[in-house]
């Protein structure tokens, strides 16, 4: 199934405009296999974020279910140190994360402008615009040795503290500049 890349990139552009200077990164991925829907775009220089947030969403949903809480809604927020915010959106078979610098874009803009616009745009995507893949249907690994290993086909589970450290360590790239204290 093909992706309407133009529609997704238009959604990214609108999000960037809505968030202004506080917009740092975003990406959309297939929940079943944690693969980005748009390859090699300018908005996510931190590919480990997809794995991190895909697993966090799964663990959070499972924990809520096992605790007899209502299920996870369409999004959740992660308040980070140094006035940063991550919004993780989960709609149907895909998810999106957004990294925002709250010192440049106030929370009110995130919650009353950017998030409603984004949710509306994502909900408006037609099913043909977003591929639905299962892990079995996912593209095979490029590395033959990896395919032949006893671990082939198993999903690697990251411990969240390690994954968080790796992700935040990767944020020193060109799109992330923490404010000086």
N, C-alpha and C positions, 0 to 999 in steps of 0.2 A: 504494500500500500504506500502511496507517495504522500509526502508532507507538502502542504502549501506553505513553503518557506517564506514567501512574500507576506502572507498573513501574520505568521509568527514574528517576523522581523518588524512589521508594522506595529504589532503589540508591544515589542521591546522599545521601539522609538517613542510611542505614546507614553509608556512607563517612564522612560528617561526624561521626557519633557515634563511630565507631572511631578517627578521628584526633583528635578533641577540638579543643582550641584551635589546634593546628597546621594544621588544614584551612584553606586559603586559597581555592582555586578548583578547579573541574573542569568538563569538558564532554565529550560524546560526539558523534562525527560520522561521517558516511558517508565512507569512504576514497576512493571513486571521484570525488566532487565536492567534498569538504571542506566540506559543509554540516552544521550542527548538527542532531541528531535531535530536540532539544527547543528550540523557539524561545523567546527572552525569559524565561529563568529566572534565579533569583537567584545561581546558583553560578559563573557566568563573566562577569566584567566586562571581560574582555580577549579580544575576538573574534579578534584577530590571532594569538592562540596556536594556533588551529585550523590556519590556513594554515602557520604556522611548523612545527608538529609533524607535520603531514601530509607536508610536503615533506622534513623531516628523516628521517622514517621511510622514505620512498621512497628517498632518497639513501643512507641507511645500509644498507637491504636490497640495493640495487643494488651498492654497494661491497663488501659481504660476498660476494655472488654472484660478482662479477668477480675477487675475491681468492681464490677457492676456499676460503672459510670456510663453515662451516655457516650455514644461514639464520637470520634473526632469530627469536627465540622470541616468547612472548606479551607481553613487556614489556622495556623498558630504562629505565635511570635516568640522570638528568642532575644532577650535583652542582653547585649554583650557589654563588656567593659569599654571604657573610653567613648561612651555615647554612640555605640553602633547598635543596629537592629537587624535581625534576620527575620523575614517573613517567609514562611513555607506554605504554599498553597497546594491543595490536593483536590483535583476534580477528575472524576471518572478514572481513566486509566493513565493519567499523567500528573506530574507535579512540577512546581516551579519554586525556585528560591529567589529572594531579592535581598541584597545587602545594601543597607542605607546608613549614611552618616547623619545622625540626628542633630549634629551641631550645624549642619548646613540645610537640612530639611526638617521642619518640625513634625512631631508625631501627629498633630492634627491634619496636616497635609497628607501624610501616609494613610491615615485611617479614614478621612472624609473625602479625599479626592483620588489618590493613586490606587488604593486597594479596591474601592467600588468600581472604578473604571476598568481595572485589570480583571476583576471577577466577571464583570459583564462581557468583556472581550473574550475571555477564555470560555465562558459558558456559550458564547455565540459561535464558537468554532464548530463546524459541521464534523460529524464523525469521519468523513472522508479526509478531513484536514489533518487528522492525528492518527498515526499508525498504532495498531494494537498488536503487540507481539508478546508471545509467551517466551519464557526462557528457552524452551525447546526450539522455538522458531528463530531465536536470535542468531545473528551472523556468527560463524565459527571463528575461533581464535586464529590469529595470523601466525602464531608460533606453534610449529608442529610438535616440538618437545612438550609444550604446555598441554597440547591436546592428548598426548600419549601418557601423561603423568597419571598416577593414581588419584590425584585431586581433581582431574578434569571433570567438568560438569557440576562440581560442587560450588555453591555460592560462598565466597569468602566473607566471614562474619568479622566485622571490626569491633573492637571494644570502643565504645563511644569516647572515653577519655583519651585514648590514643588517637582516634580519628579526629577528635576536636583539636588536639595539639597539632597534628599534621596539617589540618586545614588552616588553622590560624597561623602556623608557621609559614604556610605558603602565601599568606596575605601580604607579604613584603614585596610582592610583585609590583609592576608599573601602574596597576589600577587602584591600589590601596595605599593611602598615605595618612597614617594616624596623626592626629593633631599633636603638636609638641606641648609638653607640660612645662 
